[in-house]
Amino acid sequence: MKNNHINYVEFKAKDLEAVKAFYTQSFGWTFIDYGPTYTAFSESGLEGGFEKTGEDITNGALVVLYHKDLEHIKRAITEARGQISKDIFSFPGGRRFHFMDPAGNELAVWSDQ
């Protein structure tokens, strides 16, 4: 994995079983469930996942970049006038945070460290 490269894309879904069946049947993607509200996919060219939501989905994609030093890249983002929308938190496999760029797009950065 390389710092600052897009590494993962995350989508929202109201029905994880339906979305898994669709992508498996249509494109041959494979899935691994991480609890009742998250499933990760592979065999798609870029790894990603679906997070279960009950909210209306307007823009369901979250682009996730990788960086080995979250504190460093978080500082760089805020110094460049980005805004942190979700502070660093742990999840199975690592830690991440979300930020808003100057255009209002939300992205995330994760680390396995």
C-alpha positions in Angstrom: 0.0 0.0 0.0 1.2 3.5 -0.8 0.6 6.6 1.2 -1.9 9.1 -0.3 -3.3 6.6 -2.9 -7.0 5.7 -3.2 -7.2 2.3 -1.5 -10.8 1.5 -0.9 -14.3 2.7 -1.8 -17.3 2.4 0.6 -20.9 2.6 -0.4 -24.2 2.8 1.6 -27.0 0.2 1.3 -30.3 -0.3 3.0 -30.4 -4.1 2.3 -27.0 -5.7 2.5 -28.2 -9.2 1.4 -29.9 -7.7 -1.7 -26.8 -5.7 -2.7 -24.5 -8.7 -2.1 -26.8 -11.0 -4.3 -26.9 -8.3 -7.0 -23.1 -7.8 -7.3 -22.3 -11.5 -6.9 -24.7 -12.5 -9.7 -24.0 -9.6 -12.0 -20.2 -9.2 -11.6 -18.9 -12.2 -9.6 -17.8 -10.1 -6.6 -17.1 -12.0 -3.4 -18.0 -10.7 0.1 -16.9 -11.0 3.7 -19.3 -9.9 6.4 -18.0 -7.9 9.4 -21.0 -8.0 11.7 -24.6 -7.2 10.7 -24.0 -3.7 9.3 -20.9 -4.1 7.1 -19.8 -6.3 4.2 -16.5 -5.9 2.3 -16.2 -6.9 -1.4 -13.3 -8.0 -3.6 -12.8 -9.3 -7.1 -13.9 -5.9 -8.4 -10.6 -4.2 -9.4 -10.7 -2.0 -6.2 -11.6 -3.3 -2.8 -14.5 -1.8 -1.0 -17.5 -2.4 1.2 -21.1 -1.6 1.9 -22.3 -0.1 5.1 -25.9 -0.6 6.1 -28.0 2.5 6.6 -31.6 3.4 7.3 -31.2 6.9 5.9 -31.9 8.1 2.4 -28.9 7.6 0.2 -27.9 10.8 -1.7 -24.3 10.2 -2.4 -23.5 6.7 -1.2 -19.8 6.5 -2.1 -17.0 7.2 0.3 -13.5 7.2 -1.2 -10.9 6.0 1.2 -7.2 6.8 1.0 -4.4 5.0 2.8 -1.7 6.6 4.9 0.6 4.9 7.4 0.6 7.9 9.8 -2.9 9.1 10.5 -1.8 11.9 12.9 0.6 13.3 10.3 -1.9 13.3 7.4 -4.7 14.6 9.6 -2.4 17.6 10.5 -1.6 18.1 6.8 -5.2 18.1 5.9 -6.2 20.7 8.5 -3.2 22.9 7.6 -4.4 22.8 4.0 -7.8 24.1 5.2 -9.6 20.7 5.1 -12.1 20.0 7.9 -12.2 16.8 10.0 -15.8 15.5 9.9 -15.2 12.3 11.9 -12.2 12.1 14.2 -9.8 9.0 14.3 -11.6 5.9 15.3 -10.8 2.2 15.4 -12.5 -0.5 13.3 -11.7 -4.2 12.5 -8.4 -4.0 10.6 -7.2 -0.5 11.6 -8.1 3.1 12.3 -9.5 5.9 10.2 -10.9 9.4 10.1 -13.1 11.4 7.7 -12.5 14.9 6.3 -14.2 17.4 4.1 -12.3 19.0 1.2 -12.7 22.6 0.2 -15.4 21.6 -2.3 -17.5 19.9 0.4 -16.6 16.3 -0.6 -16.2 13.8 2.3 -13.3 11.4 2.0 -11.6 9.1 4.6 -8.0 8.1 5.4 -7.2 4.8 7.0 -4.2 3.0 8.4 -3.5 -0.5 9.5 -1.1 0.8 12.2 
